[in-house]
Amino acid sequence: MNVYVILVLVALASFWLHRRWKRNAIIQQYSEAAEAGDAEAQFEIGALYQYGRGVPQDYVRAVNYYSKAAQQGHIEAQSNLGILYASGLGLPRDYSKALKLFTKAAEQGHAYAQNNLCRLYSFGEGVPQDYVTAYMWLELSIGGLEGAQKEKAEMNRDRFLASHMTNEEIERAKKMVVEWKARH
């Protein structure tokens, strides 16, 4: 084997080991901060477990860390925990708990939670089906989304929700948006 090939392989292995060591050190720091009660660290560790980044994917642990952060008012943890409740990942599916968590985060302006509330109201998951309220939450979320997420939300509003609503219902939903913005 060529000496250069061996040197390249050694360099790649060293790089990989260094990255792994560095990632493990960061995870350790977040874990210690999370155990000490830091809500942001609890959220970050929850996300690592939810998506299996640097740790084995474990929805139960994600729920545990998100719950701790959500109880401290962490908006993203509230939203992500709501997703896990709505999906039944790491715990039994519970739309009423998802609704409460999404509502807490949405009332604080979290666009993804607002978008998720739209889904619950659109399909009547945990709440009576209500296109007017769904439209309101979706319209509010559009202001906080970007790129493809924003385009998808606009398409949902214009192609799905609007097709199930009268012009009067759409106007009522738009009025609700104005009123919500005035209160927040």
N, C-alpha and C positions, 0 to 999 in steps of 0.2 A: 504494500500500500504506500502510496505517495506520502511523504512527510507533510506536505501542505494540507492534504486531506485530513491527516491525523490532527494537525494543529487546528484546523477549522472545527473538527468535531469536538476537540477539547474546549475550544473557545465557546462553542454553542452550549455544551454541557455546563460550563461554568456560568454562562449567562442565565441559563434556565434555573440552575440551582440558586443563584443570587436572587432572581425574581421571586422564586418560591419562598426563600428565606425572608425576603422583604415583605411579601404578602402575608406570611404567617405572623411576622412581627406586628404588622398593622392590625390584623385580626385580633391578636392578643391584646393590643392596646385598646381597641374598641370593646372587647369582651370585658376587660377590667373596668373601663369607664361605665359600661352598661350595668355591670353588677353593682357598681357604686351608685347607680340611680340616674345616670346621665341619659335624658330622654333622646337626644340626638344619636348617641351611641347605641341605645336600645333599638332605635329605628334602623340604623345602619346594619346592625347584626341581624335584625329581623329580615331585612332585604337580602342579606347574604344567604340566609337559610331558605328564604322563599325561592330564590332563583338558583341556588346551588353554586354560588360563586366563591370559590376558595374553600368551601366546606360542602359536605354532602347535603343535597337538598332535603330539607326537613320542615314540612309545613307546621308540625306541632310546635317546634322551637320558634318558628317564625311567628306563630300566633302568640306564644308566650312573650317574646320580646316586643312585638307590636302592641300587645295589650298593656304592658308596663308603660310604654311611651305614650300611648293613646290616653291613658288615665292621667297623664301629666299635661294633656292638651296638645300633644304633637299632631299637627294637622295631617301630615303625610302618613303617619302611622294609623290615624283614624281611618283615612281613606283606604290604605292597603289592607287593614284588618277587615274593613267592610267588604272588600273584594274577596277575601278568604271566606267570610261568612256567606256571601252571596254564591260563591262557587262550591262551598262545602269542602274546602281544602284544609286539612289539619283539624277540622272540627265538623260537627253536623251542619248542613246548610240551614241557615236561619235568616230569612229575608227581613224579619222585623229588626234584628240586631244590625244587619247591614244597613237598613234604612236609618237607624239612629246614628250610626257612625258616619255614613255619608252626609247626613243632614248636619251634624256637628261641623264637619270639615267644609261642606258647601256653604254654610252660613258664614264661614270665615273667608270665603272667596276661593276655595280650592277648586280649580277648573275640572280636574278629573273626577272629583267627588260629585260636582254638579252634573257632569256628563253621566255618571253612574246613576244618579237620582233620576235622570231622564229615562234611562233604561227601565228602572223599577216601575216608574209611573206609566211608561209606554206599554209595558207588557203585563202590568198588574201583578208584579212580583212583590208580595208583602204589603201591598197597598191596593185599593181599588184602582182599576185602570183609569187614567186621567190624562188625556192628551194635552189639555191646556197647561196643567202643571208641568208635564214632561217638556212641553215647548218652552216654557219659562226657564226651566233649569238648563235646557240645551242652549238656549239663546245666551244665557249668562255664561255658560262654559266656553262658548265660542270666543269670547273676548280674552280668555286666558290661554287658549290653545294656539299652537303654531304649526305651520307646514301641513303635512299630510293629515295630522290629527284634526286640525281646524277644517280642512277641506272635507274630511269624512263627516264631521259633525254638521257642517253646512249642508252636505248632501242628505244626511239623515233628516235634518229639519225640513229641507225643501222637497224632498222626494217621498219620505215616509210620513212624517208627522203632518205636514200640511195637507197631504192627500186624505187624511182621516179627519180633517177639521173643516169647519165652516169659516168663512171670512170673519164672522163675529167672534168665534172662538180664538182665532189667531190674533185679532185685535185685543181681546181680553188678556191673552197671554203676554202680548207686548206691553200692555198697561201694567201687568204684574211685574215685569222686568223693571220698568221705570220706578215703580213703587219700591221694589226690593233695593234697587240702587240708591234711592233716596234715604232708606233706612240704614244703609251700610256705607 
